[in-house]
Amino acid sequence: MARPPLPPNATEPERYELSEVVPYHFSPDRRMFLQTIAGGFLLLAVVGDRAEGQGRTTVTTVEAPLRFTADGTITVLNGKVEEGQGARTEIAMAAAEELRVPVSQVQVQMADTDVTPDDWITAGSSTTPATVAAIRQASATGRELLRQFAAKRWKIDGTYLTVKDGKVTEPRSRLSVSYAEMARDTAFLREAVKIQDAPITPPANWTTLGKPLARVNRRDIVTGTHHFPSDIQRPRMLYGAILRPPAYGAKLKSLGEEFQAPNGVTLVQDKEFVGFVASTSFAARKAAEAAAQAAIWDRPTAPEQAKPWESFRQTGQGTPAGKDEAINAGLARATKRIEATFEVPYIQHAPMEPRAAVAEWNGDRLTVWTGTSGPFRVRQDLAEAFGLKIEQVRVIIPDFGGGFGGKHTGEAAIEAARLAREVKRPVALRWTRQEEFTWAYCRPAALIDIRAGIDSNGNLSAWEFVNYNAGNSGIRGPYRAGALREEFLRTESPLRQGSYRALASTANNFARETLIDDLAKAAGKDPLAFRLANMKDDRLRLVLEAVAERFQWEKLRRELRQGRGIGIACGNEKNSVVATCVEVEVDPRTGVPRVLELCQAYECGKIVNPAGLLQQAEGCILMGLGPVLHEEIRYANGMISNGRFRQYRVPRMADVPKLDLVFLDRKDAPSNGAGETPIIGIAPAVANAVFALTGAPVRKMPIRGPRQTA
């Protein structure tokens, strides 16, 4: 069956399937494959392994296909998505570096389930350490192929030949050959010499990687040429809207006897699923609003104002804080003891582009354009929802407007497909901002209990850290302790929750690093010195020392202006380390802190793109300020009560402090993703600055200092 046409701004690439490529393997370990295609060839590197154990399969394999064509175009086919983090640019840089071509010669085709390999989900800061590494290996193999091709054509020993500017030049005769010429010679590809572990370029010889590069498709973004998921248009397309319940858990009993869909609007109903399709989004949404007024619901009872903390304790699965005998013994030996409980609320991802999807049926084949971090996961969900085979579903992901861990699922895609199937025309469904706040999942709330003690020398004699609900990420601390317990207890959550930038490590570092300052004060020590004395992580020690020097920590502690406080915090996440210093003041009327200056030292291995790293770190920091200052999801009577931007305050320009970032470039270490770790030090650094200024320990987010009373 013919595939539906692509949007005007897209091109139809060759379909990629590993099964078509396997017969052309040319490496001894079957990790390199070649396939001739129309106008060129496809090179595939398979990097990683598939491990079986404990009833589960762990896949660490990354497939990195590159398409070379006779016109000189080189295309990387990759299953990752671009949601603003800069993956497209980083992938292009990696290929250009190893192929010895300009970045402009490399195109990157991302996230199309008919075209690109399944590169898992875009999450966990995995693109840099895994995907980029695989693309570099595949590209290095392509470079070696070109060198072999030149040697065979000229019938010479090719060991001294090198690739530069996309071609090989013979020094004496000045003859040269390019990737385009190699793509025209399919006979050579059939006889290609076996290549195993083509050498990748060491950082000392980088000419593209390690240098700052702005986003490769920036012109399309700023001129409006790029089509986001909410911009996709299809021939004869209609628009949809969904009837939403008035509260969580509400069940639809009926639409009411008097309700009828307005003229020109199609009602789509399947049990409790009710949607409307019209020629305009406005008409569809007005019909949904009218249905909401008429509908009769079976609505569960809910508290007027919900707080999850006590329910977390009641439903926590495991041993609560205070019951560990080794910890109790360690606390008994301590000369100073502190017990504290920390509360971190639910927050929303608040991406600039809410969920959106366009669905189109062509017979029994479904194509969906949407914004999700997991295109292959959504393809599976669509196939299961409609009883289709995987090959009957195609999911295409245009670069979309932000996810931050909040778009791992495909609700809008399934809803749009249900509407499109009924009306037999393409349907666009765009969630409103209120729908995004209300029906998308939140970052988990956290209740964290800590019990800790120090001995007469200021060393940790006991450390018990129990996280209810939020998760394990970042729960392992970097400090030595005589008795140690760090545990996550699963609970029942009243709200839908899921991944968020850096996962639970933000809450865990907030609680841990805040209590460390309490312990430092109890020990009569400087917070920096106390950390260094108890530190067991040498990488973290280096960034702590770097940020303290850059921020002039010792000088500011001696000379700090009245009404201001400084704080420090550190942590590790996603195999990266970060340390943060801040200077704050506190509004005496509201208790809201104002961050005046923020200095951060960050180390994520060797730096691939300094410009991209700076953007990621700055964005992460500013996002981290939101929950520190204002962000929290409030819900009452079974529903979100602040589901609009005027009620849910994200950071604004007035909240942006002076930023000073220090990057430690470790050329000897693997590169790691930088989209998450910088966020984890913001909340505890601000909390510690407020504590230093006011003397009042901080135990909750958003952070508030004491208020002046009249």
BATITOR-354636 format. One line per 10 residues: number of its first residue (from 1); their letters; for each residue z, y, x of C-alpha. Coordinates in Angstrom, 3 decimals, m for minus. Each point is the difference from the previous one (the first is absolute). Example, Ala and Ser with C-alpha at 12.3 -4.5 7.8 and 13.67 -1.06 7.14 Angstrom:
1 = as = 7.800/m4.500/12.300 | m0.660/3.440/1.370 $
END
This chain:
1 = marpplppna = 0.000/0.000/0.000 | m0.892/3.444/1.328 | 2.905/2.186/1.042 | 0.522/3.350/m1.776 | m1.176/3.029/1.986 | 2.457/1.899/2.190 | 1.032/3.654/m0.552 | m2.415/2.657/1.271 | 1.996/0.606/3.171 | 0.181/m3.661/1.040 $
11 = teperyelse = m2.417/m2.360/1.715 | m0.497/m3.698/m0.546 | 1.004/m1.907/3.157 | m0.743/m3.605/0.796 | 2.286/m2.453/m1.721 | 2.439/m1.562/2.449 | 1.262/m3.540/m0.393 | 1.585/m2.012/2.785 | m1.604/m3.182/m1.312 | m3.432/1.466/0.747 $
21 = vvpyhfspdr = 0.998/0.856/3.559 | 1.676/m3.173/1.228 | m3.140/m1.880/1.175 | m0.719/2.691/2.609 | 3.268/m0.207/1.958 | m0.510/0.517/3.715 | 3.469/m0.106/1.524 | 1.676/m3.210/1.219 | 3.008/0.480/m2.270 | m2.122/0.947/m3.030 $
31 = rmflqtiagg = 1.438/3.519/m0.098 | m3.312/1.843/0.354 | m2.889/m0.328/m2.443 | m3.512/1.390/m0.287 | m2.195/0.262/m3.056 | m3.489/1.431/m0.165 | m0.556/2.282/m2.979 | m2.832/2.163/m1.244 | m0.668/2.652/2.624 | 2.635/m1.132/2.456 $
41 = flllavvgdr = 2.982/m2.273/0.482 | 3.642/m0.406/m0.924 | 2.636/m0.647/2.668 | 3.341/m1.350/m1.100 | 3.206/m0.397/1.984 | 2.848/m2.033/m1.465 | 3.268/1.060/1.590 | 3.346/m1.631/m0.743 | 1.276/m3.268/m1.417 | 0.971/m1.789/m3.178 $
51 = aegqgrttvt = 3.415/m1.641/0.232 | 1.399/m2.621/m2.369 | 3.719/m0.447/m0.454 | 2.839/m0.269/m2.540 | m2.456/m0.438/m2.819 | m1.776/3.295/0.668 | m3.100/1.107/1.829 | 0.359/3.037/2.241 | m3.352/1.629/0.662 | m0.219/2.234/3.047 $
61 = tveaplrfta = m3.784/m0.216/0.174 | m2.103/3.140/m0.090 | m3.763/m0.249/m0.425 | m1.903/2.853/1.642 | m3.719/0.042/m0.909 | m2.400/2.540/1.490 | m3.564/0.514/m1.215 | m2.669/1.120/2.504 | m3.367/1.132/m1.367 | m3.357/0.797/1.565 $
71 = dgtitvlngk = 0.357/3.731/m0.719 | 3.035/0.184/2.299 | 2.616/0.135/m2.744 | 3.225/m1.892/0.670 | 2.232/m0.732/m2.997 | 3.535/m1.359/0.042 | 0.782/m2.026/m3.137 | 3.706/0.158/m0.653 | 2.239/m0.944/m2.910 | 2.588/2.721/0.567 $
81 = veegqgarte = 0.047/3.090/m2.218 | 0.093/3.698/0.827 | 2.617/1.797/m2.057 | 0.474/3.029/2.234 | 1.681/m1.711/2.965 | m3.040/0.249/2.285 | m0.911/m3.694/0.258 | m3.737/0.693/m0.308 | 0.071/2.283/3.041 | 2.140/m2.348/2.067 $
91 = iamaaaeelr = m2.282/m2.957/m0.729 | m3.098/2.008/0.951 | 1.674/1.098/3.239 | 0.944/m3.576/0.904 | m3.561/m1.256/m0.447 | m1.529/2.982/1.812 | 2.326/m0.445/2.968 | m0.898/m3.615/0.635 | m3.702/0.303/m0.885 | m0.367/3.095/2.228 $
101 = vpvsqvqvqm = m1.646/2.069/m2.739 | 0.854/3.356/m1.585 | 2.289/m0.214/m3.026 | m2.796/1.561/m2.056 | m2.095/m3.141/0.561 | 2.599/m2.214/m1.680 | 0.208/m0.305/m3.769 | 3.003/m1.608/m1.663 | m0.452/m1.899/m3.264 | 3.442/m0.622/m1.472 $
111 = adtdvtpddw = 1.567/m1.880/m2.876 | m2.823/m1.515/m2.042 | 0.813/m3.566/m0.971 | m3.707/m0.965/m0.112 | m0.667/1.391/3.451 | 3.065/0.125/2.216 | 2.385/m2.721/1.185 | 3.432/m0.418/m1.531 | 2.205/1.905/2.448 | 3.152/m0.572/m2.059 $
121 = itagssttpa = 1.450/3.175/m1.513 | 0.178/3.465/1.536 | 3.748/0.076/0.495 | 2.714/m0.451/2.576 | m1.697/2.275/2.561 | m2.143/m3.023/0.873 | m3.414/1.631/0.491 | 0.699/1.250/3.520 | 1.641/m3.069/1.554 | m2.140/m2.651/m1.739 $
131 = tvaairqasa = m3.270/1.313/m1.414 | m0.798/2.456/2.779 | 0.740/m2.676/2.589 | m2.415/m2.421/m1.683 | m2.732/2.637/m0.241 | 0.408/0.824/3.663 | m0.437/m3.675/0.872 | m3.116/m0.351/m2.156 | m1.465/3.204/1.410 | 0.686/m1.086/3.575 $
141 = tgrellrqfa = m1.920/m3.187/m0.784 | m2.905/2.080/m1.312 | 0.013/1.978/3.231 | m0.122/m3.211/2.029 | m2.875/m1.255/m2.123 | m1.992/3.142/0.799 | 0.662/m0.463/3.714 | m1.189/m3.616/m0.229 | m3.055/1.089/m1.955 | m0.966/2.504/2.705 $
151 = akrwkidgty = 0.503/m2.553/2.774 | m2.164/m2.564/m1.772 | m2.770/2.501/m0.771 | m0.156/1.163/3.613 | 0.683/m3.488/1.411 | 2.771/1.263/2.279 | 3.653/m0.666/0.655 | 1.771/2.113/m2.626 | 3.460/0.041/1.522 | m0.461/3.515/1.401 $
161 = ltvkdgkvte = m1.542/1.452/m3.192 | 2.082/2.268/m2.191 | m0.360/1.431/m3.497 | 0.099/3.766/m0.373 | m0.988/2.234/m2.930 | m1.098/m3.031/m1.988 | m2.434/m1.444/2.547 | m0.270/m1.869/3.285 | m1.969/1.671/2.793 | m1.302/m1.832/3.053 $
171 = prsrlsvsya = 0.893/2.315/2.925 | m3.097/m0.605/2.129 | m2.797/m0.163/m2.560 | 1.710/2.365/m2.482 | m0.947/m2.411/m2.780 | 2.398/m0.064/m2.940 | 0.665/m1.984/m3.176 | 2.100/0.903/m3.032 | 1.817/m1.736/m2.837 | m2.970/0.792/m2.240 $
181 = emardtaflr = m2.373/m1.924/2.255 | 2.387/m2.932/0.141 | 0.192/m0.015/m3.808 | m3.772/m0.431/m0.133 | 0.031/m3.076/2.241 | 1.424/m2.765/m2.177 | m1.294/m2.644/2.416 | 2.477/1.192/2.636 | 2.857/m0.205/m2.466 | m0.759/m3.669/m0.689 $
191 = eavkiqdapi = 0.282/m0.718/3.709 | 2.924/2.305/0.789 | 2.245/m1.167/2.815 | 3.480/m1.018/m1.030 | 2.491/2.852/0.143 | 3.715/m0.521/0.015 | 2.551/2.819/0.147 | m2.300/2.856/0.957 | 2.189/2.488/1.893 | 1.234/2.978/m1.997 $
201 = tppanwttlg = 0.291/3.382/1.673 | 3.366/0.831/1.622 | 1.576/3.309/m1.096 | m0.584/1.556/3.431 | m3.755/m0.251/m0.641 | m0.047/1.177/m3.618 | m2.547/2.679/m0.816 | 0.319/m0.014/m3.814 | 3.321/m1.626/m0.811 | 3.009/2.015/1.036 $
211 = kplarvnrrd = m1.871/3.263/m0.610 | 0.595/2.147/m3.095 | m2.662/m0.337/m2.676 | m0.073/1.571/m3.440 | m0.815/m2.132/m3.034 | m3.560/m1.302/0.205 | m0.804/0.760/m3.659 | 1.779/3.343/m0.126 | m3.134/1.908/m0.994 | m0.461/m2.180/m3.087 $
221 = ivtgthhfps = 3.633/0.541/m0.970 | 0.062/3.801/0.310 | m3.434/0.538/m1.587 | 0.685/m2.267/m2.968 | m2.789/m2.405/0.889 | 2.384/m2.932/0.182 | 0.663/m1.788/m3.290 | 3.627/m1.016/m0.541 | 0.684/m2.745/m2.579 | 0.567/2.657/m2.662 $
231 = diqrprmlyg = m3.447/1.499/0.827 | m2.069/m3.170/m0.498 | m2.756/0.339/m2.585 | m2.105/m2.819/m1.467 | m2.983/0.112/m2.357 | 1.079/0.083/m3.685 | 3.650/0.169/1.057 | 2.762/0.575/m2.547 | 3.645/0.988/0.473 | 3.177/m1.807/m0.913 $
241 = ailrppayga = 3.657/0.646/m0.753 | 2.885/m2.419/m0.594 | 2.770/0.099/m2.587 | 3.286/m0.131/1.929 | 3.390/m1.067/m1.392 | 2.608/2.711/m0.667 | 2.548/m1.815/2.190 | 0.263/m2.874/2.458 | 0.116/m3.300/m1.833 | m1.255/1.407/m3.316 $
251 = klkslgeefq = m2.220/m2.428/m1.946 | m2.815/1.135/m2.285 | 0.510/m1.147/m3.595 | m3.015/1.775/m1.504 | m2.143/3.124/0.246 | 1.129/1.050/m3.447 | m1.810/m0.459/m3.275 | m1.550/3.460/m0.019 | m1.330/0.116/3.536 | m3.745/m0.078/0.594 $
261 = apngvtlvqd = m1.878/0.740/3.202 | m1.817/3.366/m0.159 | m3.757/0.074/m0.429 | m1.820/m0.732/3.246 | 3.013/m1.828/1.464 | 0.162/m3.799/0.350 | 3.367/m1.679/m0.464 | 0.540/m2.971/2.335 | 2.974/m2.174/m0.956 | 1.123/m3.351/1.316 $
271 = kefvgfvast = 3.525/m0.739/m1.217 | 2.178/2.669/1.656 | m2.824/1.409/2.123 | m1.476/3.024/m1.752 | m2.618/2.263/1.512 | m2.578/2.524/m1.078 | m3.512/0.644/1.284 | m2.015/3.159/m0.607 | m2.749/2.099/1.496 | 2.559/2.331/1.581 $
281 = sfaarkaaea = 3.377/m0.558/1.586 | 1.462/2.700/m2.257 | m1.078/m1.777/m3.193 | 1.346/m3.350/1.181 | 3.321/1.521/0.968 | 0.393/1.923/m3.256 | m0.525/m3.263/m1.888 | 2.704/m1.677/2.118 | 2.377/2.880/m0.739 | m0.655/m0.300/m3.729 $
291 = aaqaaiwdrp = 0.634/m3.742/0.151 | 3.278/0.603/1.815 | 1.168/2.193/m2.888 | m0.927/m2.604/m2.609 | 1.007/m3.208/1.796 | 3.084/m1.984/m0.973 | 1.971/m1.449/2.914 | 2.815/m2.454/0.458 | 2.047/1.993/2.492 | 2.917/m1.438/2.004 $
301 = tapeqakpwe = 3.244/1.892/0.331 | 0.476/1.829/3.293 | 2.729/2.200/1.469 | m0.461/3.755/m0.434 | 0.078/0.532/3.755 | m0.571/m3.046/2.175 | 1.575/m0.524/3.430 | m0.700/m3.303/1.740 | 2.832/m0.149/2.529 | 2.533/m2.093/m1.899 $
311 = sfrqtgqgtp = m2.678/m2.364/m1.282 | m1.052/m0.592/3.615 | 3.513/m1.145/0.869 | 0.203/m2.206/m3.070 | m3.339/m1.730/0.562 | m0.061/m0.120/3.818 | m0.871/m3.516/1.191 | 2.191/m0.794/2.996 | 3.291/0.848/1.640 | 1.060/3.595/m0.695 $
321 = agkdeainag = 1.519/2.272/2.600 | 3.622/m0.685/0.873 | m0.123/m3.811/m0.111 | m1.075/m0.841/3.554 | 2.896/m1.404/2.077 | m1.515/0.851/3.385 | m0.504/3.602/m1.074 | 3.539/0.187/m1.363 | 1.312/m1.255/3.346 | m2.095/2.544/1.890 $
331 = laratkriea = 1.273/2.800/m2.226 | 3.567/m1.147/0.569 | m0.515/0.498/3.749 | m1.509/3.483/m0.478 | 1.966/3.151/0.704 | m2.135/2.029/m2.445 | m1.641/m1.316/m3.169 | m2.420/1.507/m2.497 | m1.244/m1.377/m3.300 | m2.761/1.747/m1.924 $
341 = tfevpyiqha = m2.455/m0.522/m2.830 | m3.443/1.599/m0.010 | m2.248/0.604/m2.999 | m3.764/0.493/0.308 | m1.880/0.585/m3.286 | m3.358/m1.231/m1.194 | m2.858/2.291/1.007 | m3.695/0.033/m0.819 | m2.963/m0.019/2.381 | m1.573/3.034/m1.705 $
351 = pmepraavae = m3.501/m0.357/1.521 | m2.408/2.879/m0.514 | m2.403/m2.326/m1.830 | 1.585/m2.068/m2.790 | m1.331/m3.485/m0.658 | m3.637/m0.095/m1.071 | m2.643/m2.652/m0.553 | m3.542/m0.428/m1.255 | m0.930/m3.442/m1.356 | m3.492/m1.294/m0.741 $
361 = wngdrltvwt = m1.053/m3.373/m1.397 | m3.447/m1.429/0.647 | m0.026/m3.184/m2.040 | 2.884/m2.063/1.336 | 0.223/1.942/3.268 | 2.594/2.762/0.343 | m0.094/2.902/2.450 | 2.933/2.395/0.349 | 0.343/3.167/2.054 | 3.665/0.887/0.452 $
371 = gtsgpfrvrq = 2.661/1.257/2.397 | 2.174/m2.824/1.295 | 1.346/m1.122/3.350 | m0.773/m3.636/m0.851 | m3.630/m0.410/m1.119 | m0.026/m3.782/0.374 | 3.340/m0.317/m1.766 | m1.347/2.079/m2.890 | m3.168/m2.112/m0.076 | 2.192/m3.078/m0.446 $
381 = dlaeafglki = 2.000/1.719/m2.764 | m3.192/0.980/m1.824 | m1.404/m3.520/0.256 | 3.201/m1.477/m1.428 | 0.260/2.623/m2.753 | m3.511/m0.735/m1.299 | m0.363/m3.668/0.883 | m2.727/0.645/2.571 | m0.869/m1.591/3.290 | 0.715/2.103/3.066 $
391 = eqvrviipdf = m3.699/0.425/0.742 | m0.497/1.566/m3.438 | 2.228/2.963/0.912 | m0.774/2.815/2.372 | 2.546/2.678/0.946 | m1.153/3.123/1.835 | 2.516/2.443/1.442 | m1.215/3.536/0.736 | 2.263/1.964/2.359 | 2.733/1.100/m2.399 $
401 = gggfggkhtg = 2.609/2.708/m0.330 | 3.196/m1.489/1.344 | 2.024/m3.139/m0.616 | 3.092/m0.069/2.271 | 0.649/m3.616/m1.014 | m0.290/0.836/m3.695 | m3.480/m1.365/m0.697 | 0.248/m3.630/1.041 | m0.750/m1.076/m3.576 | m2.952/0.437/m2.367 $
411 = eaaieaarla = 1.310/0.875/m3.454 | m2.628/2.658/m0.665 | m2.761/m2.396/1.102 | 1.033/m2.655/m2.520 | 0.426/2.551/m2.788 | m3.412/1.554/0.654 | m1.612/m3.456/0.063 | 1.542/m0.915/m3.371 | m1.383/3.158/m1.564 | m3.432/m0.418/1.608 $
421 = revkrpvalr = m0.277/m3.614/m1.165 | 0.597/1.057/m3.584 | m2.486/2.882/m0.135 | m2.552/m1.661/2.305 | m0.427/3.167/2.031 | 1.594/1.293/3.207 | 3.391/1.606/m0.615 | 1.974/2.418/2.183 | 3.771/m0.018/m0.337 | 2.044/2.674/1.737 $
431 = wtrqeeftwa = 3.755/m0.047/m0.265 | 1.689/3.318/m0.700 | 2.667/1.346/2.302 | 2.658/m0.970/m2.531 | m1.359/m3.551/m0.201 | 0.084/m0.225/3.792 | 3.637/1.084/0.102 | 1.042/m2.218/m2.897 | m1.948/m3.239/0.283 | m0.651/m0.331/3.736 $
441 = ycrpaalidi = 2.733/m1.719/1.976 | 2.686/1.989/1.855 | 1.538/m0.233/3.434 | 3.076/m2.204/m0.531 | 3.351/1.652/m0.433 | 2.694/m1.122/2.427 | 3.730/m0.482/m0.081 | 1.310/m0.568/3.526 | 3.559/m0.937/0.968 | 1.064/0.412/3.614 $
451 = ragidsngnl = 3.259/m0.939/1.684 | 0.321/0.811/3.679 | 2.654/0.307/2.663 | 0.253/1.231/3.586 | 2.391/m0.949/2.744 | 1.975/2.306/2.307 | m3.033/0.367/2.291 | m2.261/1.174/m2.800 | m1.922/m3.286/m0.231 | m0.959/m1.622/m3.293 $
461 = sawefvnyna = 2.395/m2.866/m0.607 | m1.380/m0.823/m3.463 | m3.031/0.947/m2.049 | m0.661/m1.239/m3.535 | m3.094/1.332/m1.759 | m0.914/m1.273/m3.483 | m3.063/1.323/m1.803 | m0.294/m0.595/m3.726 | m3.513/0.025/m1.455 | m2.103/2.030/2.478 $
471 = gnsgirgpyr = m1.005/m2.644/2.540 | 0.250/m1.383/3.532 | m2.280/2.423/1.819 | 1.917/1.895/2.664 | 3.253/m1.773/m0.782 | 0.481/m1.216/3.581 | 1.675/2.751/1.960 | m0.474/0.898/3.670 | 3.715/0.045/0.883 | 2.298/m2.588/1.566 $
481 = agalreeflr = 2.994/m1.150/m2.051 | 2.776/m2.527/0.592 | m0.391/m1.404/m3.521 | m3.256/0.559/m1.838 | m1.315/m0.584/m3.507 | m3.199/1.565/m1.346 | m1.150/m1.365/m3.339 | m2.233/0.820/m2.944 | 1.043/m1.154/m3.489 | m2.658/m0.303/m2.678 $
491 = tesplrqgsy = 0.877/1.511/m3.375 | m1.453/0.644/m3.426 | m1.788/3.349/m0.083 | m0.246/1.994/m3.240 | m3.215/1.642/1.236 | m3.204/m1.485/1.338 | 0.137/0.281/3.783 | m2.169/m0.836/2.992 | m1.264/1.058/3.409 | 0.394/3.536/1.294 $
501 = ralastannf = m0.687/1.561/3.374 | 2.319/m1.783/2.489 | 1.456/m2.127/m2.812 | 3.816/m0.242/0.010 | 0.376/1.206/3.579 | 0.315/3.609/m1.216 | 3.092/m0.836/m2.061 | 1.409/m2.338/2.633 | m0.386/2.516/2.821 | 1.424/2.774/m2.172 $
511 = aretliddla = 3.185/m1.971/m0.601 | 0.362/m1.435/3.507 | m0.740/3.184/1.949 | 2.179/2.119/m2.271 | 2.988/m2.287/0.497 | m0.607/m0.026/3.755 | 0.736/3.745/0.014 | 3.207/m0.648/m1.946 | 1.022/m2.538/2.620 | m0.891/2.353/2.844 $
521 = kaagkdplaf = 2.259/2.655/m1.492 | 2.798/m2.549/m0.440 | m0.396/m0.960/3.655 | 0.010/3.641/1.080 | m3.468/m0.341/1.545 | m3.272/1.883/m0.158 | m2.391/m1.768/m2.457 | m2.676/m0.388/2.681 | 2.434/m1.361/2.595 | 1.518/m2.400/m2.543 $
531 = rlanmkddrl = m3.424/m1.399/m0.840 | m0.990/m0.454/3.627 | 3.318/m1.695/0.816 | m0.482/m2.596/m2.761 | m3.802/m0.322/0.240 | m1.595/m3.382/0.717 | m3.649/1.050/m0.445 | m1.489/1.450/3.204 | m3.138/1.331/m1.722 | 2.147/1.854/m2.493 $
541 = rlvleavaer = 2.157/1.361/2.811 | m3.095/1.615/1.553 | m1.048/1.855/m3.150 | 3.593/1.099/m0.605 | 0.166/1.508/3.457 | m3.453/1.555/m0.406 | 0.774/1.701/m3.308 | 3.383/1.228/1.211 | m1.623/1.609/3.045 | m2.826/1.590/m2.001 $
551 = fqweklrrel = 2.336/1.257/m2.730 | 2.558/1.207/2.582 | 2.739/m1.905/m1.782 | 2.808/0.795/2.425 | m0.790/3.716/0.127 | m0.246/0.336/m3.780 | 3.336/m1.765/m0.500 | 1.621/2.628/2.197 | m1.888/3.038/m1.252 | m0.821/m0.770/m3.631 $
561 = rqgrgigiac = m0.146/3.011/m2.299 | 2.584/0.290/m2.759 | m1.055/m1.586/m3.275 | m2.250/m2.537/1.642 | 0.398/m3.655/0.905 | m1.962/m2.472/2.079 | m0.400/m3.727/m0.476 | m1.530/m2.942/1.791 | m1.152/m3.453/m1.128 | m2.132/m2.857/1.297 $
571 = gneknsvvat = m1.439/m3.327/m1.043 | m2.700/m2.634/0.432 | m2.574/m1.253/m2.465 | m3.422/m1.717/0.172 | 0.551/m0.600/3.733 | 0.258/3.749/0.654 | 3.001/2.177/0.847 | 0.870/3.528/m1.071 | 2.739/2.571/0.521 | 0.402/3.220/m1.986 $
581 = cvevevdprt = 1.997/3.209/0.434 | 0.294/2.717/m2.627 | 1.602/3.400/m0.454 | 1.040/0.870/m3.555 | 1.811/2.498/m2.146 | 1.460/m0.662/m3.452 | m0.364/2.161/m3.090 | 3.639/0.697/m0.949 | m0.853/0.313/m3.715 | m1.913/m3.264/m0.414 $
591 = gvprvlelcq = 0.945/m2.053/3.045 | m3.695/m0.626/0.665 | m0.731/m0.168/3.745 | m2.857/1.933/1.532 | m1.546/m1.588/3.082 | m0.818/2.778/2.476 | m1.269/m2.027/2.929 | m0.854/m3.644/0.506 | m0.705/m1.647/3.331 | m1.089/m3.624/0.234 $
601 = ayecgkivnp = m0.755/m2.378/2.859 | m2.113/m2.985/m0.923 | m1.318/m3.031/1.885 | m2.473/m2.448/m1.563 | m1.536/m1.573/3.098 | m3.227/1.363/1.400 | m1.493/2.761/m2.115 | m3.428/m0.716/m1.476 | m0.765/3.395/m1.577 | 2.391/2.867/0.819 $
611 = agllqqaegc = m1.402/2.166/m2.804 | 0.479/m2.753/m2.553 | 3.486/m0.741/1.322 | 1.024/3.634/m0.376 | m1.268/0.107/m3.580 | 1.758/m3.250/m0.880 | 3.307/1.073/1.540 | m0.035/3.465/m1.568 | m0.928/m1.405/m3.407 | 2.725/m2.613/0.288 $
621 = ilmglgpvlh = 2.601/2.608/0.895 | m0.908/2.294/m2.887 | m0.015/m2.926/m2.417 | 3.445/m0.946/1.285 | 1.298/3.469/m0.817 | m0.676/m0.566/m3.723 | 2.812/m2.494/m0.691 | 2.266/1.946/2.363 | m0.348/3.236/m1.949 | m0.896/m0.760/m3.619 $
631 = eeiryangmi = m1.890/m3.203/m0.837 | 1.608/m2.554/m2.290 | m1.198/m1.789/m3.098 | 2.251/0.666/m2.968 | m0.167/m2.156/m3.081 | 1.771/0.216/m3.345 | m0.327/m1.814/m3.318 | m2.140/m2.653/1.657 | m2.624/2.362/1.400 | m0.745/2.211/3.019 $
641 = sngrfrqyrv = 1.268/3.486/m0.822 | m1.609/1.982/2.836 | m3.534/m1.374/0.113 | m1.860/3.219/0.786 | m0.337/2.056/3.170 | 1.804/2.951/m1.566 | 2.990/m2.317/m0.514 | m0.360/m2.170/3.106 | 0.028/2.357/2.964 | m1.900/m1.141/3.075 $
651 = prmadvpkld = 0.145/2.016/3.259 | m1.737/3.371/m0.093 | m1.168/2.328/2.726 | 3.350/1.829/m0.101 | 1.731/m3.294/0.892 | m2.026/m0.601/3.168 | 2.108/0.547/3.139 | m1.163/0.832/3.489 | m1.312/m3.319/1.327 | 0.053/m1.127/3.612 $
661 = lvfldrkdap = m1.267/m3.527/0.632 | 0.156/m1.918/3.272 | m2.081/m3.164/0.386 | 0.809/m2.522/2.709 | m3.322/m1.622/0.891 | 0.716/m3.533/1.255 | m3.276/m1.101/1.577 | 1.629/m3.314/0.931 | 0.973/m0.912/m3.576 | m1.990/m1.141/m3.067 $
671 = sngagetpii = m1.029/2.709/m2.461 | 1.897/0.050/m3.288 | m0.650/1.757/m3.272 | 1.583/3.422/m0.405 | m0.128/0.587/m3.738 | 3.574/m0.998/m0.833 | 2.585/0.117/2.774 | 0.314/3.821/0.376 | 1.425/0.236/m3.530 | 3.136/m2.021/0.675 $
681 = giapavanav = 1.878/2.559/2.094 | m0.348/3.031/m2.281 | 2.736/m0.682/m2.571 | 2.756/m1.057/2.436 | m0.726/2.865/2.404 | 0.318/2.526/m2.838 | 3.100/m1.738/m1.357 | 1.613/0.125/3.432 | m0.848/3.684/0.403 | 1.610/0.747/m3.384 $
691 = faltgapvrk = 3.056/m2.034/1.073 | 0.226/1.905/3.288 | m0.248/3.330/m1.827 | 2.303/m0.634/m2.969 | 2.268/m2.844/1.103 | m0.825/m1.846/m3.242 | m1.531/m3.478/0.500 | m3.291/m0.584/m1.845 | m0.253/m3.148/m2.090 | m2.890/0.617/m2.386 $
701 = mpirgprqta = m3.605/1.106/m0.207 | m1.217/2.583/m0.787 | 2.365/1.509/2.546 | 2.443/2.673/m1.116 | 2.639/1.903/1.889 | 3.151/1.430/m1.568 | m0.546/2.853/m2.456 | 1.989/3.192/m0.017 | 2.198/0.360/m3.068 | 0.365/3.360/m1.718 $
END
